[in-house]
Amino acid sequence: MSFRAAIRLAKNVPRVSRVSTTRLASASRPFARTMMMPQTRTFMSTPIKFDDRSKNVGEILKSEISVETEVETTDQEKSFQEFLDKYGFSVVESPGKNLAEIVRKTEEGEVVHVYFDVAQVANLPYDAAMAEASKESEDDQYNAYDENFANVNVVVVKEADQSAVSIELLMNLSEGAFYVDSVTPFPSADAALNESAEAEVKRELVYHGPPFSNLDEELQESLEAYLESRGITEELAGFVEGFSEYKENQEYIKWLKDMKNFFN
């Protein structure tokens, strides 16, 4: 759980929005025709100090920035770099984006791209008690883990002919494990990696093969071994989880600062 999430859990007193209450009240009244009466406009004798409201928001943002920047991240950054160096991955910088990418070249002449959504991973609910309770039955286990998966996409490109294969994975935080969801070959790297809306639609329409669990068991095992040889391991799962919390927090701090500049 991220530092910010821990603070949020401590502030668990429910608040009722005035706006929501007003809407609910008005929604409960039956529709009726009413005669519109002429109204006389009046002027406020004391002007509302809008600047005070803006300054109040700015002060709260300033306090939140102070809390978030107090967290020491040096050890985190060091552990990330150790993983990257061990497997030869490098981080593709993506400031202002939820999508993170790490990439490596293999001795076999391939380029391995790993994509994951840092906001999705950082906000996944994980409760050890929930995982323990899931042992009661298979149905309970499925329900407990149902919301504890994150999507991770691995695209491997052959440098020789630029053909590619996209492997959609589900990462389980409680187990630190990956499960293959689908495997899709593409004729070119561009078809697999192009980020345009048109390319995204085309990928959605491509046949992604049968459910992975329906494949021959030998084929399943060989594909899983292939992924592991390309760096898709439990260590990667740990990196994805930690890096997602770190990057999401950095983006949050930047968002706070941008907000503070407006309400300054």
C-alpha positions as CSV (number, residue, x, y, z in Angstrom):
1,M,0.0,0.0,0.0
2,S,1.4,3.4,-0.9
3,F,2.1,6.1,1.7
4,R,-0.8,8.2,0.4
5,A,-3.2,5.3,0.6
6,A,-2.3,4.7,4.2
7,I,-3.0,8.3,5.1
8,R,-6.3,8.1,3.2
9,L,-7.4,5.0,5.2
10,A,-6.7,6.9,8.4
11,K,-9.1,9.6,7.4
12,N,-12.2,7.4,7.3
13,V,-14.8,9.8,8.6
14,P,-17.6,9.9,6.0
15,R,-18.5,13.3,4.6
16,V,-21.8,14.2,2.9
17,S,-21.5,16.6,0.0
18,R,-23.8,19.5,0.2
19,V,-24.2,19.4,-3.6
20,S,-25.1,15.7,-3.5
21,T,-27.6,16.2,-0.7
22,T,-29.3,19.0,-2.6
23,R,-29.6,16.9,-5.8
24,L,-31.0,14.0,-3.9
25,A,-33.6,16.2,-2.2
26,S,-34.6,17.8,-5.5
27,A,-34.8,14.5,-7.2
28,S,-37.2,13.1,-4.6
29,R,-39.8,15.9,-5.3
30,P,-42.5,15.0,-7.9
31,F,-42.7,17.0,-11.1
32,A,-45.3,19.8,-10.9
33,R,-46.2,22.8,-13.0
34,T,-45.5,26.0,-11.2
35,M,-46.1,29.6,-12.1
36,M,-42.9,31.6,-12.5
37,M,-43.2,34.7,-10.3
38,P,-41.2,37.8,-11.2
39,Q,-38.2,38.2,-8.9
40,T,-36.5,41.4,-7.8
41,R,-32.7,41.3,-8.1
42,T,-30.9,42.4,-5.0
43,F,-27.3,43.3,-4.5
44,M,-25.0,42.0,-1.9
45,S,-24.0,44.6,0.6
46,T,-20.7,42.7,1.3
47,P,-18.9,41.2,-1.6
48,I,-17.9,37.5,-1.3
49,K,-14.1,37.2,-1.0
50,F,-13.4,34.7,-3.7
51,D,-9.7,35.2,-3.3
52,D,-9.9,33.8,0.2
53,R,-11.6,30.6,-1.1
54,S,-8.8,30.2,-3.7
55,K,-6.1,30.8,-1.1
56,N,-7.7,28.2,1.2
57,V,-7.4,25.6,-1.6
58,G,-3.8,26.7,-2.2
59,E,-2.9,26.3,1.5
60,I,-4.4,22.8,1.6
61,L,-2.5,21.8,-1.5
62,K,0.7,23.2,0.0
63,S,0.2,21.1,3.0
64,E,-0.4,18.0,0.9
65,I,2.7,18.6,-1.1
66,S,4.7,18.9,2.1
67,V,3.4,15.5,3.4
68,E,4.1,13.7,0.1
69,T,7.6,15.0,-0.4
70,E,8.7,14.0,3.1
71,V,8.8,10.4,2.0
72,E,12.4,9.2,1.3
73,T,12.5,7.4,-2.1
74,T,16.3,6.8,-2.4
75,D,16.1,3.2,-1.3
76,Q,13.2,2.5,-3.7
77,E,15.1,4.0,-6.6
78,K,18.2,1.9,-5.8
79,S,16.2,-1.4,-5.6
80,F,14.6,-0.5,-9.0
81,Q,17.9,0.0,-10.6
82,E,19.2,-3.3,-9.2
83,F,16.4,-5.1,-10.9
84,L,16.9,-3.2,-14.2
85,D,20.6,-3.9,-14.2
86,K,20.1,-7.6,-13.4
87,Y,17.8,-8.3,-16.3
88,G,19.1,-5.6,-18.7
89,F,15.8,-3.6,-18.7
90,S,15.6,0.1,-19.0
91,V,12.7,2.4,-18.2
92,V,11.2,4.4,-21.0
93,E,10.4,7.8,-19.5
94,S,6.7,8.8,-19.8
95,P,6.1,11.9,-17.7
96,G,2.4,12.7,-17.2
97,K,1.2,9.3,-18.3
98,N,-0.2,6.3,-16.5
99,L,1.2,3.8,-18.9
100,A,4.8,2.7,-18.0
101,E,7.2,0.8,-20.3
102,I,10.4,-1.0,-19.7
103,V,12.4,-2.5,-22.5
104,R,15.4,-4.9,-23.0
105,K,17.3,-6.5,-25.9
106,T,18.0,-10.2,-25.7
107,E,21.0,-12.2,-27.0
108,E,18.6,-13.9,-29.3
109,G,18.1,-10.7,-31.3
110,E,14.8,-9.7,-29.8
111,V,13.5,-6.6,-28.2
112,V,11.1,-7.2,-25.2
113,H,8.7,-4.4,-24.3
114,V,6.7,-4.6,-21.0
115,Y,3.7,-2.3,-20.5
116,F,1.7,-1.7,-17.4
117,D,-0.7,0.9,-16.0
118,V,0.8,2.4,-12.9
119,A,-2.5,3.8,-11.6
120,Q,-4.2,0.4,-12.0
121,V,-1.5,-1.4,-10.1
122,A,-1.0,1.2,-7.4
123,N,-4.7,1.2,-6.6
124,L,-5.3,-2.5,-6.6
125,P,-6.9,-3.6,-3.3
126,Y,-4.8,-6.2,-1.4
127,D,-5.6,-7.4,2.0
128,A,-3.8,-10.4,3.5
129,A,-6.9,-11.2,5.6
130,M,-8.9,-11.3,2.4
131,A,-6.4,-13.7,0.8
132,E,-6.5,-15.9,3.9
133,A,-10.3,-16.0,3.9
134,S,-10.3,-17.1,0.3
135,K,-8.9,-20.5,1.2
136,E,-12.4,-21.6,2.4
137,S,-13.6,-22.6,-1.1
138,E,-12.7,-22.2,-4.7
139,D,-15.6,-19.8,-5.3
140,D,-14.4,-17.6,-2.4
141,Q,-10.8,-17.7,-3.8
142,Y,-12.0,-16.6,-7.2
143,N,-14.0,-13.7,-5.7
144,A,-11.2,-12.6,-3.4
145,Y,-8.7,-12.5,-6.2
146,D,-11.1,-11.2,-8.9
147,E,-10.2,-7.5,-8.2
148,N,-6.6,-8.2,-7.4
149,F,-5.2,-8.6,-10.9
150,A,-3.5,-6.0,-13.1
151,N,-3.0,-6.1,-16.9
152,V,0.5,-6.4,-18.1
153,N,1.3,-6.5,-21.8
154,V,4.5,-8.0,-23.2
155,V,5.4,-7.4,-26.8
156,V,8.5,-9.3,-28.2
157,V,9.9,-8.0,-31.6
158,K,12.3,-10.0,-33.7
159,E,14.9,-7.5,-35.0
160,A,15.7,-9.7,-38.0
161,D,12.3,-9.5,-39.7
162,Q,10.4,-7.1,-37.3
163,S,7.7,-9.7,-36.7
164,A,6.1,-9.6,-33.2
165,V,4.1,-11.4,-30.7
166,S,1.9,-9.8,-28.1
167,I,1.3,-11.6,-24.8
168,E,-1.5,-10.3,-22.5
169,L,-0.8,-11.2,-18.9
170,L,-2.7,-10.9,-15.7
171,M,-0.5,-10.1,-12.7
172,N,-1.7,-11.3,-9.2
173,L,-0.2,-9.0,-6.5
174,S,-1.0,-11.4,-3.6
175,E,1.0,-14.2,-5.3
176,G,3.6,-12.1,-7.2
177,A,2.8,-14.2,-10.3
178,F,1.8,-13.8,-13.9
179,Y,-1.0,-15.7,-15.7
180,V,-1.2,-15.8,-19.5
181,D,-4.5,-14.5,-20.9
182,S,-3.8,-14.5,-24.6
183,V,-1.0,-14.7,-27.2
184,T,-1.3,-12.9,-30.5
185,P,1.2,-12.9,-33.4
186,F,1.6,-9.8,-35.6
187,P,3.3,-9.5,-39.0
188,S,5.1,-6.3,-38.0
189,A,6.3,-4.4,-34.9
190,D,4.2,-1.4,-36.0
191,A,1.1,-3.5,-36.0
192,A,1.8,-4.6,-32.4
193,L,3.2,-1.3,-31.0
194,N,1.6,1.6,-32.9
195,E,-0.3,3.8,-30.3
196,S,-2.7,5.5,-32.7
197,A,-6.4,5.0,-32.1
198,E,-6.8,3.3,-35.5
199,A,-4.1,0.8,-34.7
200,E,-5.7,0.1,-31.3
201,V,-9.0,-0.7,-33.0
202,K,-7.3,-3.0,-35.5
203,R,-5.6,-4.9,-32.7
204,E,-9.0,-5.4,-30.9
205,L,-10.4,-6.9,-34.0
206,V,-7.6,-9.4,-34.5
207,Y,-8.1,-13.0,-33.6
208,H,-6.3,-13.6,-30.3
209,G,-6.4,-17.3,-30.3
210,P,-8.3,-19.6,-27.9
211,P,-8.2,-19.1,-24.1
212,F,-4.7,-19.9,-23.0
213,S,-6.0,-22.6,-20.6
214,N,-7.5,-24.4,-23.6
215,L,-4.2,-24.8,-25.3
216,D,-2.3,-28.1,-25.3
217,E,-0.6,-28.3,-21.9
218,E,2.8,-28.8,-23.5
219,L,2.3,-25.6,-25.5
220,Q,1.3,-23.7,-22.3
221,E,4.3,-24.8,-20.5
222,S,6.7,-24.0,-23.3
223,L,5.3,-20.5,-23.7
224,E,5.5,-19.9,-19.9
225,A,9.2,-21.1,-20.0
226,Y,9.8,-18.7,-23.0
227,L,8.4,-15.8,-21.1
228,E,10.5,-16.6,-18.0
229,S,13.7,-16.7,-20.2
230,R,12.8,-13.2,-21.5
231,G,12.7,-11.8,-17.9
232,I,9.0,-12.3,-17.1
233,T,9.5,-13.5,-13.6
234,E,8.3,-13.1,-10.0
235,E,11.0,-10.4,-9.6
236,L,9.4,-8.5,-12.5
237,A,6.1,-8.7,-10.6
238,G,7.7,-7.1,-7.6
239,F,9.3,-4.4,-9.7
240,V,6.0,-3.6,-11.4
241,E,4.2,-3.3,-8.1
242,G,6.9,-1.1,-6.4
243,F,7.6,1.0,-9.5
244,S,3.9,1.6,-10.0
245,E,3.4,3.0,-6.5
246,Y,6.6,5.1,-6.9
247,K,5.7,6.6,-10.3
248,E,2.0,7.1,-9.4
249,N,3.1,9.1,-6.3
250,Q,5.5,11.2,-8.4
251,E,2.7,12.0,-10.8
252,Y,0.5,12.8,-7.9
253,I,3.0,15.3,-6.5
254,K,3.4,16.9,-9.9
255,W,-0.4,17.2,-10.1
256,L,-0.5,18.8,-6.7
257,K,2.1,21.3,-7.8
258,D,0.3,22.1,-11.0
259,M,-2.9,22.6,-9.0
260,K,-1.0,24.8,-6.5
261,N,0.2,27.0,-9.3
262,F,-3.4,27.7,-10.4
263,F,-4.6,28.4,-6.9
264,N,-1.6,30.4,-5.8
